[in-house]
Structure formats: C-alpha cells, structure tokens
C-alpha cells in the first residue's frame, strides 16, 4: 500500500496518509475540517533491492587464490633480519678476472 501526500488549499496543512490504491482520495482536512484537500503527485520511492543475488559478484563463486611457490606466503622472506642491519662485516668480494686480450 502506498503513502500519499496531501495538502489543504485553505490552511496549507500538509500530511501523509498510508492508504490502499483502491481508496478514494481524502477530501476533508483533519486540521481545519474543510473540504479543500489535494493529493500531491509524488516522484515515488526508488526501487530497493534487499538480500543477495542482485549483483554480478553474488553469482560468482571463485575459489580462493593459491599462493605461488609451494604454498609459501609472499611476505615469508620479510622478518626481523630485514628490519635490523647486520653488524657483521660484509664478505670480501673476489677481484674481477682480467679481460682476455683481444686479437684483431
């Protein structure tokens, strides 16, 4: 059942009335008791969807994504070791081998 809006053209009283679509429009103002009511034309309520099944995401049941690399988490390498720099000296790097002489 819809809610209708009414306004009295004599006293200006505005109100809403919940009534069946089959009911006759009201004529008598509840405030001034004169027969000057006019039913207003409303824009109506928007369409409201409640519950599931209305969105494209409700129809897709994807399995959860598996992590690559044998089930290891991508953040598994991050830990306390990366948070603190090591106090041990870095290992000496080997000297680069001399380049072979080119023969032209």
KOLRO-950146 format. One record per residue: residue number from 1; residue in three letters; x, y, z of N, C-alpha, C, O in turn. Coordinates in pm, 1 decimal. Example, Ala and Ser with C-alpha at 12.3 -4.5 7.8 and 13.67 -1.06 7.14 Angstrom:
! KOLRO-950146
(1,"ALA",(1319.0,-569.0,780.0),(1230.0,-450.0,780.0),(1320.0,-330.0,780.0),(1423.6,-331.9,846.5))
(2,"SER",(1285.0,-225.0,708.0),(1367.0,-106.0,714.0),(1290.0,3.0,787.0),(1340.9,113.8,803.9))
***
This chain:
! KOLRO-950146
(1,"UNK",(84.9,-117.8,0.0),(0.0,0.0,0.0),(89.1,123.8,0.0),(184.6,132.2,77.3))
(2,"UNK",(58.0,218.8,-86.2),(140.4,339.4,-96.2),(106.5,444.9,8.9),(0.7,441.7,71.7))
(3,"UNK",(197.5,536.0,25.2),(177.6,651.4,111.9),(151.4,771.5,22.2),(232.3,802.8,-65.1))
(4,"UNK",(40.2,837.8,43.1),(3.0,954.1,-36.1),(26.6,1081.1,43.1),(9.4,1083.7,165.0))
(5,"UNK",(66.0,1186.4,-27.0),(85.6,1316.7,35.5),(-33.9,1404.8,1.1),(-81.0,1407.2,-112.6))
(6,"UNK",(-81.2,1476.6,101.3),(-195.4,1566.8,84.1),(-157.5,1705.0,133.3),(-72.4,1720.1,221.0))
(7,"UNK",(-222.7,1807.2,74.7),(-207.1,1944.4,120.6),(-345.7,2011.0,115.4),(-423.2,1989.6,22.1))
(8,"UNK",(-373.8,2090.8,216.5),(-500.5,2163.7,222.2),(-480.1,2299.5,154.3),(-388.6,2374.2,189.2))
(9,"UNK",(-565.5,2330.1,58.1),(-552.5,2457.5,-13.1),(-604.5,2575.6,69.9),(-579.2,2690.7,34.4))
(10,"UNK",(-676.1,2549.5,178.7),(-728.7,2656.6,264.7),(-631.6,2694.7,375.5),(-599.1,2812.3,392.1))
(11,"UNK",(-585.2,2596.0,451.2),(-498.2,2626.6,565.6),(-350.8,2593.3,540.4),(-265.2,2633.0,619.4))
(12,"UNK",(-319.3,2521.0,431.8),(-180.3,2488.7,399.3),(-124.5,2368.0,473.7),(-5.7,2337.9,462.6))
(13,"UNK",(-209.4,2298.7,549.6),(-166.0,2180.6,625.1),(-122.0,2070.3,528.4),(-194.2,2036.6,434.5))
(14,"UNK",(-2.6,2014.5,552.5),(49.8,1904.9,470.2),(65.7,1781.6,557.2),(107.9,1791.3,672.4))
(15,"UNK",(31.8,1664.5,501.7),(48.0,1539.6,575.6),(52.9,1423.4,476.9),(23.5,1438.3,358.3))
(16,"UNK",(90.4,1308.8,529.0),(96.2,1185.8,450.6),(-7.1,1088.4,504.7),(-35.4,1086.3,624.4))
(17,"UNK",(-62.7,1008.2,415.7),(-162.8,908.3,456.6),(-130.0,776.9,387.0),(-112.8,772.0,265.2))
(18,"UNK",(-121.7,671.1,465.9),(-96.2,536.7,416.4),(-230.9,473.9,384.9),(-306.2,440.6,476.3))
(19,"UNK",(-262.3,457.2,257.0),(-391.3,402.1,219.3),(-379.7,316.1,94.2),(-282.3,324.8,19.5))
(20,"UNK",(-479.6,234.2,73.7),(-482.2,144.0,-39.9),(-497.7,223.2,-169.7),(-546.9,336.1,-169.1))
(21,"UNK",(-455.5,163.6,-279.7),(-470.8,227.8,-409.7),(-619.0,234.3,-449.9),(-657.9,317.6,-531.7))
(22,"UNK",(-698.8,148.2,-393.3),(-842.4,143.9,-425.1),(-923.3,248.3,-349.0),(-1035.6,280.6,-387.5))
(23,"UNK",(-865.7,301.3,-240.3),(-937.7,400.3,-159.7),(-953.2,531.1,-236.8),(-866.7,568.8,-315.8))
(24,"UNK",(-1063.1,598.2,-212.7),(-1087.2,729.8,-271.6),(-994.2,831.1,-205.4),(-962.6,816.8,-87.3))
(25,"UNK",(-949.8,932.5,-278.7),(-866.2,1036.1,-217.2),(-942.0,1107.4,-105.7),(-1063.7,1124.4,-113.0))
(26,"UNK",(-869.4,1148.4,-3.5),(-930.7,1221.4,107.7),(-974.8,1359.1,59.3),(-911.8,1416.9,-29.2))
(27,"UNK",(-1080.9,1410.8,116.0),(-1134.0,1541.8,77.2),(-1133.0,1641.1,193.4),(-1117.1,1761.3,172.0))
(28,"UNK",(-1149.9,1591.9,315.4),(-1165.6,1678.8,431.1),(-1033.0,1692.4,506.2),(-969.9,1592.4,540.2))
(29,"UNK",(-992.1,1814.2,531.5),(-867.1,1842.3,603.4),(-884.2,1806.4,750.8),(-982.6,1847.7,812.0))
(30,"UNK",(-790.8,1730.2,810.0),(-803.2,1694.6,950.9),(-777.4,1813.2,1044.7),(-813.7,1807.1,1162.2))
(31,"UNK",(-715.9,1919.7,995.3),(-684.7,2034.5,1080.8),(-798.0,2138.3,1080.6),(-847.1,2177.0,1186.7))
(32,"UNK",(-839.3,2183.3,960.6),(-941.2,2288.7,954.0),(-1081.7,2235.3,922.2),(-1178.8,2311.0,923.5))
(33,"UNK",(-1091.8,2108.1,894.4),(-1218.0,2037.8,868.3),(-1291.9,2086.9,742.3),(-1412.0,2064.1,728.2))
(34,"UNK",(-1219.9,2154.0,651.1),(-1280.8,2199.5,526.8),(-1249.7,2101.2,414.9),(-1148.2,2031.8,420.1))
(35,"UNK",(-1334.3,2094.5,315.5),(-1314.3,2003.6,201.4),(-1228.2,2072.3,95.9),(-1278.0,2115.3,-8.2))
(36,"UNK",(-1098.7,2081.9,124.1),(-1007.5,2150.6,32.8),(-875.8,2074.1,15.5),(-773.5,2133.7,-18.2))
(37,"UNK",(-878.2,1944.2,38.2),(-754.3,1866.4,25.7),(-723.2,1834.8,-119.8),(-812.8,1808.4,-200.0))
(38,"UNK",(-597.3,1838.0,-151.4),(-548.3,1798.8,-282.8),(-440.2,1693.3,-262.0),(-350.9,1709.8,-178.9))
(39,"UNK",(-449.5,1585.8,-337.8),(-345.4,1483.3,-329.8),(-231.3,1525.8,-420.9),(-252.1,1556.8,-538.1))
(40,"UNK",(-111.2,1526.8,-366.0),(6.7,1568.4,-441.4),(58.6,1453.3,-526.4),(44.7,1336.2,-491.2))
(41,"UNK",(117.7,1489.2,-637.2),(180.3,1389.8,-723.8),(323.5,1374.7,-675.3),(401.3,1470.2,-675.5))
(42,"UNK",(357.0,1253.5,-633.7),(490.9,1227.9,-582.0),(578.5,1160.6,-685.4),(530.4,1101.4,-782.0))
(43,"UNK",(706.3,1171.1,-663.0),(802.6,1106.4,-751.9),(812.3,957.4,-726.3),(869.7,883.6,-806.4))
(44,"UNK",(756.3,913.2,-615.0),(763.8,771.5,-581.5),(897.6,736.4,-520.2),(995.0,811.2,-529.1))
(45,"UNK",(898.9,622.9,-459.4),(1022.5,574.8,-397.1),(1105.4,501.5,-502.3),(1051.2,445.5,-597.6))
(46,"UNK",(1233.7,502.6,-484.3),(1321.1,428.5,-574.4),(1308.4,279.2,-549.9),(1260.4,236.4,-445.0))
(47,"UNK",(1349.8,203.7,-643.3),(1346.5,59.0,-631.9),(1459.5,15.2,-540.0),(1575.4,50.1,-562.2))
(48,"UNK",(1425.9,-60.6,-437.8),(1525.3,-102.9,-339.7),(1538.1,-254.4,-345.2),(1439.4,-325.9,-328.1))
(49,"UNK",(1658.0,-303.0,-368.8),(1685.3,-445.7,-368.7),(1744.0,-482.7,-233.9),(1842.0,-422.6,-189.7))
(50,"UNK",(1684.9,-580.7,-168.9),(1736.7,-627.6,-41.0),(1769.3,-775.1,-54.1),(1696.4,-849.6,-119.6))
(51,"UNK",(1877.4,-817.0,7.1),(1916.8,-957.2,2.4),(2027.5,-979.8,-98.9),(2079.5,-885.3,-158.2))
(52,"UNK",(2062.2,-1103.6,-117.7),(2170.4,-1135.5,-210.6),(2112.0,-1176.1,-345.2),(1992.2,-1201.7,-357.4))
(53,"UNK",(2197.7,-1181.5,-445.1),(2157.0,-1224.6,-577.3),(2129.0,-1112.2,-673.6),(2083.4,-1137.3,-785.2))
(54,"UNK",(2155.0,-987.6,-633.9),(2125.6,-875.5,-720.9),(2249.2,-818.5,-789.7),(2236.7,-735.9,-880.1))
(55,"UNK",(2365.1,-860.3,-749.2),(2486.6,-805.5,-806.8),(2563.8,-915.9,-877.6),(2551.0,-1033.3,-842.9))
(56,"UNK",(2642.0,-879.3,-974.4),(2719.4,-975.3,-1053.0),(2815.0,-1053.5,-962.5),(2844.4,-1170.1,-988.7))
(57,"UNK",(2862.9,-989.2,-856.9),(2956.0,-1057.9,-767.3),(2886.5,-1164.5,-684.4),(2952.9,-1254.4,-632.9))
(58,"UNK",(2755.2,-1157.3,-670.1),(2682.8,-1258.4,-594.0),(2673.0,-1390.6,-668.6),(2649.6,-1494.7,-607.2))
(59,"UNK",(2690.4,-1387.6,-799.2),(2676.2,-1508.5,-879.0),(2807.9,-1582.4,-898.1),(2808.0,-1700.2,-933.8))
(60,"UNK",(2917.0,-1516.5,-875.3),(3047.2,-1578.7,-897.2),(3099.9,-1636.7,-766.8),(3116.9,-1564.9,-668.3))
(61,"UNK",(3124.9,-1764.7,-766.8),(3184.2,-1831.0,-650.7),(3323.4,-1877.0,-689.3),(3343.6,-1992.3,-727.5))
(62,"UNK",(3418.1,-1787.1,-679.2),(3555.9,-1819.5,-714.0),(3622.6,-1889.7,-596.6),(3599.6,-1852.7,-481.5))
(63,"UNK",(3705.5,-1991.2,-624.4),(3783.8,-2049.8,-515.2),(3890.1,-1949.7,-471.3),(3933.0,-1867.1,-551.8))
(64,"UNK",(3932.8,-1955.1,-347.4),(4035.3,-1861.8,-301.3),(4164.1,-1879.1,-379.9),(4200.9,-1991.3,-415.0))
(65,"UNK",(4232.9,-1769.5,-407.6),(4356.9,-1773.0,-485.2),(4465.5,-1843.9,-405.5),(4481.9,-1819.9,-285.9))
(66,"UNK",(4540.0,-1931.9,-473.3),(4650.2,-2003.4,-409.1),(4777.9,-1923.0,-426.3),(4800.2,-1861.9,-530.8))
(67,"UNK",(4861.3,-1923.3,-323.5),(4989.3,-1855.0,-331.2),(5085.2,-1939.0,-413.8),(5083.4,-2061.8,-406.0))
(68,"UNK",(5169.0,-1872.8,-493.2),(5265.3,-1944.6,-576.6),(5386.8,-1985.1,-493.6),(5411.6,-1928.9,-386.9))
(69,"UNK",(5461.2,-2081.6,-542.8),(5585.6,-2121.3,-476.6),(5564.9,-2224.2,-367.4),(5630.1,-2216.2,-263.2))
(70,"UNK",(5476.9,-2320.1,-387.5),(5460.7,-2427.8,-291.6),(5386.7,-2387.4,-165.1),(5406.4,-2448.7,-60.3))
(71,"UNK",(5303.9,-2287.8,-172.6),(5223.3,-2250.7,-56.8),(5289.8,-2150.6,35.8),(5232.2,-2114.2,138.3))
(72,"UNK",(5410.4,-2105.2,1.8),(5477.0,-2006.8,86.6),(5412.2,-1871.2,65.0),(5374.1,-1835.5,-46.5))
(73,"UNK",(5400.8,-1797.9,171.9),(5342.9,-1665.2,161.4),(5443.5,-1571.9,94.8),(5564.1,-1589.1,112.3))
(74,"UNK",(5395.6,-1473.0,18.5),(5488.5,-1380.7,-45.2),(5568.4,-1299.5,55.8),(5680.8,-1259.4,25.6))
(75,"UNK",(5515.3,-1274.3,172.9),(5584.1,-1195.0,273.9),(5667.4,-1281.6,368.5),(5715.3,-1231.3,470.1))
(76,"UNK",(5686.0,-1410.5,338.0),(5756.0,-1500.6,428.4),(5902.5,-1462.3,443.8),(5961.0,-1489.7,548.6))
(77,"UNK",(5964.9,-1399.6,342.8),(6105.8,-1362.3,349.2),(6130.5,-1241.5,435.9),(6244.4,-1216.8,475.3))
(78,"UNK",(6029.1,-1166.9,466.5),(6046.3,-1047.2,548.6),(6040.3,-1086.1,695.4),(5951.4,-1160.1,737.6))
(79,"UNK",(6133.1,-1036.8,770.7),(6133.1,-1071.9,911.6),(6221.5,-976.3,989.4),(6248.7,-864.9,944.8))
(80,"UNK",(6265.7,-1020.0,1104.5),(6348.6,-936.3,1190.3),(6484.0,-909.6,1127.2),(6544.5,-805.5,1152.8))
(81,"UNK",(6533.1,-1002.5,1044.2),(6664.0,-985.2,982.7),(6664.4,-865.4,889.0),(6766.0,-796.8,877.6))
(82,"UNK",(6555.2,-839.5,823.0),(6549.9,-725.8,732.1),(6526.0,-595.7,807.0),(6558.9,-487.8,757.7))
(83,"UNK",(6469.7,-606.1,923.6),(6440.0,-486.0,999.3),(6566.6,-424.4,1056.1),(6578.7,-302.0,1061.3))
(84,"UNK",(6663.1,-509.0,1099.8),(6786.9,-458.9,1158.0),(6902.8,-489.1,1063.2),(6913.3,-600.5,1011.9))
(85,"UNK",(6988.6,-392.1,1039.8),(7106.8,-422.1,958.3),(7202.4,-510.5,1037.8),(7215.0,-496.4,1159.5))
(86,"UNK",(7267.7,-599.5,969.4),(7361.3,-691.4,1034.2),(7486.3,-616.2,1076.9),(7534.5,-528.9,1004.8))
(87,"UNK",(7539.4,-650.5,1195.3),(7660.7,-584.3,1243.0),(7786.5,-657.0,1195.2),(7897.5,-607.1,1213.9))
(88,"UNK",(7769.9,-775.1,1133.5),(7884.9,-849.6,1082.7),(7936.5,-781.6,956.5),(7858.0,-730.8,876.4))
(89,"UNK",(8070.5,-780.6,938.8),(8125.5,-717.2,818.4),(8087.4,-796.9,694.1),(8070.1,-918.7,699.4))
(90,"UNK",(8075.1,-727.3,584.8),(8038.8,-792.1,459.0),(8155.5,-878.6,411.7),(8271.7,-845.7,435.4))
(91,"UNK",(8124.1,-987.2,345.8),(8227.9,-1076.9,293.7),(8303.2,-1006.2,182.6),(8243.1,-936.1,101.1))
(92,"UNK",(8437.8,-1024.6,178.8),(8516.0,-957.3,73.5),(8478.1,-1016.1,-63.1),(8456.7,-1136.5,-77.4))
(93,"UNK",(8470.7,-929.2,-160.5),(8437.5,-973.8,-294.0),(8564.7,-1009.2,-368.5),(8668.1,-944.7,-351.3))
(94,"UNK",(8556.4,-1110.9,-450.3),(8672.6,-1152.9,-528.4),(8698.9,-1048.5,-635.9),(8606.6,-986.6,-688.8))
(95,"UNK",(8825.7,-1030.5,-666.7),(8863.2,-932.7,-768.6),(8815.4,-983.4,-903.2),(8812.9,-1103.9,-928.2))
(96,"UNK",(8779.0,-893.8,-986.4),(8731.0,-931.7,-1118.4),(8846.6,-986.9,-1200.5),(8957.8,-934.5,-1195.1))
(97,"UNK",(8820.6,-1090.6,-1274.9),(8925.3,-1150.1,-1360.2),(8959.8,-1053.6,-1470.6),(8872.5,-985.6,-1524.6))
(98,"UNK",(9092.4,-1047.1,-1505.5),(9131.6,-955.5,-1612.4),(9070.5,-1000.2,-1745.0),(9056.0,-1119.6,-1771.3))
(99,"UNK",(9035.7,-904.2,-1825.9),(8976.0,-935.1,-1955.5),(9081.6,-995.2,-2046.5),(9198.2,-955.9,-2043.8))
(100,"UNK",(9039.0,-1089.8,-2126.0),(9133.6,-1152.8,-2220.2),(9168.5,-1054.4,-2330.2),(9083.3,-978.6,-2376.6))
(101,"UNK",(9297.7,-1056.1,-2372.8),(9337.9,-961.1,-2477.5),(9265.5,-997.0,-2608.4),(9253.8,-1113.9,-2645.1))
(102,"UNK",(9219.7,-897.3,-2674.0),(9150.4,-923.6,-2799.1),(9248.4,-924.9,-2914.2),(9340.6,-843.4,-2919.5))
(103,"UNK",(9228.7,-1016.0,-3004.7),(9316.5,-1025.3,-3122.9),(9232.9,-987.8,-3244.4),(9126.3,-1043.1,-3271.2))
(104,"UNK",(9286.2,-893.4,-3314.0),(9213.9,-848.5,-3431.8),(9279.3,-893.1,-3555.8),(9231.0,-863.7,-3665.1))
***
